[in-house]
């Protein structure tokens, strides 16, 4: 999913991705896929894929 064959993309429609980013950056207020996509592109740019891996791990660990 996240690796996407080496491409730097974000599956913003994925509920887990939306929950993780919303948790850490929007005070648990679940954002739309388009908002998540724009936020990630602006905030993480070329490191988007790598940041997403760590955000998902931290969210699943309850950090």
Secondary structure, 3 states (H helix, E strand, C coil): CCCHHHCCCCCCCCHHHHHHHHHHHCCCCCCCHHHHHHHHHHHHHHHHHHHHHHHHHHHHHCC
